[in-house]
Amino acid sequence: MNKRSQMLIPLVALLLLVAFGFGSSAAAQLATTPAGNAAIVKAMDNAMDPGDAQKKLEFLVGKYDVKVLIWIDPSKPPIESRGVSIATWVLGHRYIQQMLSGFVLGDAWAAIGYAGYDNLQKKYVACYMDNGSTGMEWYSGGMAADGKSASLLANSIDAETLRPVKLEMKLVIDQNGEHQTELWQSDPSGKMVKIMELQYRRQIS
């Protein structure tokens, strides 16, 4: 059980007790205990309030033309295709929702991604899924102090070998918000090789 769940359980239990009229003496005692009540409120505020760390993701917001490069064989040139990305803030500027669509290897491709900053873990987090898989990739990591690059790590399963693999998402950010995302995956020897690159160029309205 994570810390957030541990904080939520007593608060939810208290609300249920009050709502159904049970445990009135215990509820009244907690409600009149400033120190305990303030600690719960402060913990919840720290967990859920967006701040400067979330604001650093603002560059993702907008509409982008995306150049997609895929390396099926690292020793050969990548396969190139095109896509479009639309990214918006959701849930009160807590997360970025990214919708991607295009054609990859001649087939229609669609993807959804979410990015945010976990105030409790103090890490940037991301979730990615597309129509090329039934699994979700969960990343976590950090952003450079200057806000111009980031690196997030994940674990996954190789579709061909069914063995665990490591993933790294590398992000480089330009001044105008245009950015480049590289996806690296461990090979059988454990060496990280680049398997995908997405180059985002902001659409001019």
Contacts in CASP RR format, 6 or more apart in sequence:
PFRMAT RR
TARGET T0000
AUTHOR 0000-0000-0000
METHOD contacts of the structure
MODEL  1
MNKRSQMLIPLVALLLLVAFGFGSSAAAQLATTPAGNAAIVKAMDNAMDP
GDAQKKLEFLVGKYDVKVLIWIDPSKPPIESRGVSIATWVLGHRYIQQML
SGFVLGDAWAAIGYAGYDNLQKKYVACYMDNGSTGMEWYSGGMAADGKSA
SLLANSIDAETLRPVKLEMKLVIDQNGEHQTELWQSDPSGKMVKIMELQY
RRQIS
2 120 0 8 1.000
3 120 0 8 1.000
4 47 0 8 1.000
4 120 0 8 1.000
7 40 0 8 1.000
7 43 0 8 1.000
7 44 0 8 1.000
7 47 0 8 1.000
10 40 0 8 1.000
11 40 0 8 1.000
11 44 0 8 1.000
14 27 0 8 1.000
14 30 0 8 1.000
17 23 0 8 1.000
17 24 0 8 1.000
17 26 0 8 1.000
17 27 0 8 1.000
18 24 0 8 1.000
18 27 0 8 1.000
30 36 0 8 1.000
30 37 0 8 1.000
31 37 0 8 1.000
46 119 0 8 1.000
46 120 0 8 1.000
47 119 0 8 1.000
47 120 0 8 1.000
48 94 0 8 1.000
48 119 0 8 1.000
49 119 0 8 1.000
50 92 0 8 1.000
50 93 0 8 1.000
50 94 0 8 1.000
50 117 0 8 1.000
53 117 0 8 1.000
53 119 0 8 1.000
53 124 0 8 1.000
54 93 0 8 1.000
54 94 0 8 1.000
54 116 0 8 1.000
54 117 0 8 1.000
56 117 0 8 1.000
56 143 0 8 1.000
56 147 0 8 1.000
57 96 0 8 1.000
57 115 0 8 1.000
57 116 0 8 1.000
57 117 0 8 1.000
57 124 0 8 1.000
59 173 0 8 1.000
59 177 0 8 1.000
59 179 0 8 1.000
60 87 0 8 1.000
60 96 0 8 1.000
60 98 0 8 1.000
60 115 0 8 1.000
60 179 0 8 1.000
61 87 0 8 1.000
61 88 0 8 1.000
61 89 0 8 1.000
61 96 0 8 1.000
62 85 0 8 1.000
62 86 0 8 1.000
62 87 0 8 1.000
62 88 0 8 1.000
62 202 0 8 1.000
62 203 0 8 1.000
63 84 0 8 1.000
63 85 0 8 1.000
63 86 0 8 1.000
63 202 0 8 1.000
63 203 0 8 1.000
63 205 0 8 1.000
64 84 0 8 1.000
64 85 0 8 1.000
64 86 0 8 1.000
64 87 0 8 1.000
64 178 0 8 1.000
64 200 0 8 1.000
64 201 0 8 1.000
64 202 0 8 1.000
64 203 0 8 1.000
65 82 0 8 1.000
65 83 0 8 1.000
65 84 0 8 1.000
65 200 0 8 1.000
65 201 0 8 1.000
65 203 0 8 1.000
66 82 0 8 1.000
66 83 0 8 1.000
66 84 0 8 1.000
66 85 0 8 1.000
66 100 0 8 1.000
66 198 0 8 1.000
66 199 0 8 1.000
66 200 0 8 1.000
66 201 0 8 1.000
67 80 0 8 1.000
67 82 0 8 1.000
67 83 0 8 1.000
67 198 0 8 1.000
67 199 0 8 1.000
67 201 0 8 1.000
68 80 0 8 1.000
68 81 0 8 1.000
68 82 0 8 1.000
68 83 0 8 1.000
68 102 0 8 1.000
68 104 0 8 1.000
68 196 0 8 1.000
68 197 0 8 1.000
68 198 0 8 1.000
69 78 0 8 1.000
69 79 0 8 1.000
69 80 0 8 1.000
69 196 0 8 1.000
69 197 0 8 1.000
69 198 0 8 1.000
69 199 0 8 1.000
70 78 0 8 1.000
70 79 0 8 1.000
70 81 0 8 1.000
70 104 0 8 1.000
70 105 0 8 1.000
70 195 0 8 1.000
70 196 0 8 1.000
71 78 0 8 1.000
71 79 0 8 1.000
71 193 0 8 1.000
71 194 0 8 1.000
71 195 0 8 1.000
71 196 0 8 1.000
72 79 0 8 1.000
74 187 0 8 1.000
74 193 0 8 1.000
74 194 0 8 1.000
74 195 0 8 1.000
78 197 0 8 1.000
79 104 0 8 1.000
79 105 0 8 1.000
81 102 0 8 1.000
81 103 0 8 1.000
81 104 0 8 1.000
81 105 0 8 1.000
81 106 0 8 1.000
81 109 0 8 1.000
82 102 0 8 1.000
82 103 0 8 1.000
83 100 0 8 1.000
83 101 0 8 1.000
83 102 0 8 1.000
83 103 0 8 1.000
83 109 0 8 1.000
84 100 0 8 1.000
84 101 0 8 1.000
84 102 0 8 1.000
85 98 0 8 1.000
85 99 0 8 1.000
85 100 0 8 1.000
85 200 0 8 1.000
86 98 0 8 1.000
86 99 0 8 1.000
87 96 0 8 1.000
87 97 0 8 1.000
87 98 0 8 1.000
87 99 0 8 1.000
88 96 0 8 1.000
88 97 0 8 1.000
89 95 0 8 1.000
89 96 0 8 1.000
89 97 0 8 1.000
90 96 0 8 1.000
90 97 0 8 1.000
90 114 0 8 1.000
94 116 0 8 1.000
95 114 0 8 1.000
95 115 0 8 1.000
95 116 0 8 1.000
96 114 0 8 1.000
96 115 0 8 1.000
96 116 0 8 1.000
97 112 0 8 1.000
97 113 0 8 1.000
97 114 0 8 1.000
98 111 0 8 1.000
98 112 0 8 1.000
98 113 0 8 1.000
98 114 0 8 1.000
98 115 0 8 1.000
99 110 0 8 1.000
99 111 0 8 1.000
99 112 0 8 1.000
99 113 0 8 1.000
100 109 0 8 1.000
100 110 0 8 1.000
100 111 0 8 1.000
100 112 0 8 1.000
100 113 0 8 1.000
100 130 0 8 1.000
101 108 0 8 1.000
101 109 0 8 1.000
101 110 0 8 1.000
101 111 0 8 1.000
102 108 0 8 1.000
102 109 0 8 1.000
102 110 0 8 1.000
103 109 0 8 1.000
108 131 0 8 1.000
109 130 0 8 1.000
109 131 0 8 1.000
109 132 0 8 1.000
110 130 0 8 1.000
110 131 0 8 1.000
111 128 0 8 1.000
111 129 0 8 1.000
111 130 0 8 1.000
111 131 0 8 1.000
112 128 0 8 1.000
112 129 0 8 1.000
112 130 0 8 1.000
113 126 0 8 1.000
113 127 0 8 1.000
113 128 0 8 1.000
113 129 0 8 1.000
114 126 0 8 1.000
114 127 0 8 1.000
114 128 0 8 1.000
115 124 0 8 1.000
115 125 0 8 1.000
115 126 0 8 1.000
116 124 0 8 1.000
116 125 0 8 1.000
116 126 0 8 1.000
117 123 0 8 1.000
117 124 0 8 1.000
117 125 0 8 1.000
118 124 0 8 1.000
118 125 0 8 1.000
118 140 0 8 1.000
121 140 0 8 1.000
123 140 0 8 1.000
123 141 0 8 1.000
123 142 0 8 1.000
124 140 0 8 1.000
124 141 0 8 1.000
124 142 0 8 1.000
124 143 0 8 1.000
124 150 0 8 1.000
124 152 0 8 1.000
125 138 0 8 1.000
125 139 0 8 1.000
125 140 0 8 1.000
125 141 0 8 1.000
125 152 0 8 1.000
126 138 0 8 1.000
126 139 0 8 1.000
126 140 0 8 1.000
126 152 0 8 1.000
126 169 0 8 1.000
127 136 0 8 1.000
127 137 0 8 1.000
127 138 0 8 1.000
127 139 0 8 1.000
128 136 0 8 1.000
128 137 0 8 1.000
128 139 0 8 1.000
129 135 0 8 1.000
129 136 0 8 1.000
129 137 0 8 1.000
133 159 0 8 1.000
137 154 0 8 1.000
137 156 0 8 1.000
137 167 0 8 1.000
138 154 0 8 1.000
139 152 0 8 1.000
139 153 0 8 1.000
139 154 0 8 1.000
139 167 0 8 1.000
139 169 0 8 1.000
140 152 0 8 1.000
140 153 0 8 1.000
140 154 0 8 1.000
141 150 0 8 1.000
141 151 0 8 1.000
141 152 0 8 1.000
141 153 0 8 1.000
142 150 0 8 1.000
142 151 0 8 1.000
142 152 0 8 1.000
143 149 0 8 1.000
143 150 0 8 1.000
144 150 0 8 1.000
147 173 0 8 1.000
148 172 0 8 1.000
148 173 0 8 1.000
149 170 0 8 1.000
149 171 0 8 1.000
149 172 0 8 1.000
149 173 0 8 1.000
150 169 0 8 1.000
150 170 0 8 1.000
150 171 0 8 1.000
150 173 0 8 1.000
151 168 0 8 1.000
151 169 0 8 1.000
151 170 0 8 1.000
151 171 0 8 1.000
152 168 0 8 1.000
152 169 0 8 1.000
152 171 0 8 1.000
153 166 0 8 1.000
153 167 0 8 1.000
153 168 0 8 1.000
153 169 0 8 1.000
154 166 0 8 1.000
154 167 0 8 1.000
154 168 0 8 1.000
154 169 0 8 1.000
155 164 0 8 1.000
155 165 0 8 1.000
155 166 0 8 1.000
155 167 0 8 1.000
156 164 0 8 1.000
156 165 0 8 1.000
156 166 0 8 1.000
156 167 0 8 1.000
156 185 0 8 1.000
157 163 0 8 1.000
157 164 0 8 1.000
157 165 0 8 1.000
158 164 0 8 1.000
158 165 0 8 1.000
158 185 0 8 1.000
161 188 0 8 1.000
163 188 0 8 1.000
165 185 0 8 1.000
165 186 0 8 1.000
166 185 0 8 1.000
166 186 0 8 1.000
166 190 0 8 1.000
166 192 0 8 1.000
167 183 0 8 1.000
167 184 0 8 1.000
167 185 0 8 1.000
167 186 0 8 1.000
168 183 0 8 1.000
168 184 0 8 1.000
168 185 0 8 1.000
168 192 0 8 1.000
169 181 0 8 1.000
169 182 0 8 1.000
169 183 0 8 1.000
169 184 0 8 1.000
170 181 0 8 1.000
170 182 0 8 1.000
170 183 0 8 1.000
170 184 0 8 1.000
171 179 0 8 1.000
171 180 0 8 1.000
171 181 0 8 1.000
171 182 0 8 1.000
172 179 0 8 1.000
172 180 0 8 1.000
172 182 0 8 1.000
173 179 0 8 1.000
176 202 0 8 1.000
177 202 0 8 1.000
178 200 0 8 1.000
178 201 0 8 1.000
178 202 0 8 1.000
179 200 0 8 1.000
180 197 0 8 1.000
180 198 0 8 1.000
180 199 0 8 1.000
180 200 0 8 1.000
181 197 0 8 1.000
181 198 0 8 1.000
181 200 0 8 1.000
182 194 0 8 1.000
182 196 0 8 1.000
182 197 0 8 1.000
183 194 0 8 1.000
183 195 0 8 1.000
183 196 0 8 1.000
183 197 0 8 1.000
184 192 0 8 1.000
184 193 0 8 1.000
184 194 0 8 1.000
184 195 0 8 1.000
185 192 0 8 1.000
185 193 0 8 1.000
185 195 0 8 1.000
186 192 0 8 1.000
186 193 0 8 1.000
187 193 0 8 1.000
END
